[in-house]
Amino acid sequence: MNRSTVRSGVVAVAALLALFPATAMAATPTAAPATPAMATVATAHHHHMVHARGVVVTAYGHRLHIRSGAGTSYRTTGTLRSGHKVYLTCKKNGTTVHGNRVWYRLAGHHGRYVSAYYVRVPARANLPWC
């Protein structure tokens, strides 16, 4: 399925929910997440769907920079140690780091990103594009 098809489907569902919110909510069954890797993380203002869990892998005791956007030119807002578990909501192309352009958006960090080069996720992880 291509992005355009998915985007069209999402727009259609959002339009229906806007028109019939009470009916849509009543008709939607409540179920547990499909896989143990998925969960909802509550932040101060939003709920973000976690699509994957990763582990930070850096060398020589270096820390991974958390950035305000998907690139090395964005402001550093924190750091993570190697071995730290992170919850991810989506991926996005940004500045290339050691040949890898993908950046992961962190759940519960107000839209902060880390370079995918330094995060290992399971091969079965289904992380959507932001």
N, C-alpha and C positions, 0 to 999 in steps of 0.2 A: 504494500500500500504506500503510495507516495505522500509527501507532505501536504500537497494541495488537497487531496482527497480527505486526509485526516483533518486538516484545518476546516474544510467545508462541513464535515460532520460535526465538529466541535461547535462551529458557529450555529448550525441548525439546532443542536441540542440546547445551546445557551439561549437561543431565541424562544424555543418552546418553554424552557424553564421560566423565562421572563414573562411569558404570556400566561402560563398556568402553574405558578409555583406551588400552590397547595395541593393540586392534583398530582403533580410530578413527585412531590415529596411523599405523599401518601402511597403512591404506586411503586415507589422505589424500595425494594427489599433491603433490609440491613443484614450485612454479611461480614464475616471476618475477612481480612486481607487474603488475597489468593496465595501468597507465599509468605513465609516467615520474614523475609527480607523487607517486606513492605509494611509501613505503618504510617500513622499521621503524627507529626511533631507539632505541638502547639508552641507558638511564639507569642510575644506580647500582643500582636495585632492580627496575625494570620495563622492558618493551618497550612502546612506544606506536606504534600505527599512524598514520602521517602520511597524511592524506587530501587535504591541499592545501598549497601553498606560497604565501605572500603577501609583500607588500612594504609596509613601514611608510611612510605618507605623512602628514607633519605640516608645518605652516607655520612660517615665520620662525625656523627652527632649533630649535623646541621639540622636546623628547623625549617619546616615548610611555611612560607609566607601565605597568609590569608589575605586576599586582595578585595578591594571594593568593586572590581570589575574583572572581566576575562582577559587579563593581560598584565605584563610586567610593568607597564607604565602607570597602572592604577595604584592608588594609595594602599600601603600595607596596614591592615587593621588588627593583625595578631599573628601568632605563629603556632605551629603544631609540631610536636616531637614525633620522631620515627616510632612506629608501632601504635600510634593513636588511632582509634576507630572513628570514622567519620560517616555521617549519614548524608546521602546525596539525593537531590531532587531532579536534576537534569544536567545536560552537557551542552557546551557552546564552543564554537571556534573562537580563538583569540590569538594572542601572541604565541609564536612558536617557541617551545622550550625543548631543547635537545631533539628537534625534529618532530615534536608532537604539538599540534595546534589546539588540541581539545582541553577545555577547562571544565571542571565540575562545580555546580552550584551547591553550596552546603545548606542543609536543612537547619532551621533554627538560628541562622547567623545573619538574618536580614539581607539576603541577597549577596552574600560574600562568595568568592570563588577561590579555588585552588587548582594548580596545574595538574592535569591528569597524568603527566609523566611521573609524578611522585606519589600517586595513589593507586593501589592495586584493588581491583574489584573482581568478583567471581565472573567467570566466563558466561554464566547463565544470566547475569544481571541484565535487565531490560531497561536501560536508562534512556529516557526520551530526550530529544533536543529541546532546548529552551525556546 
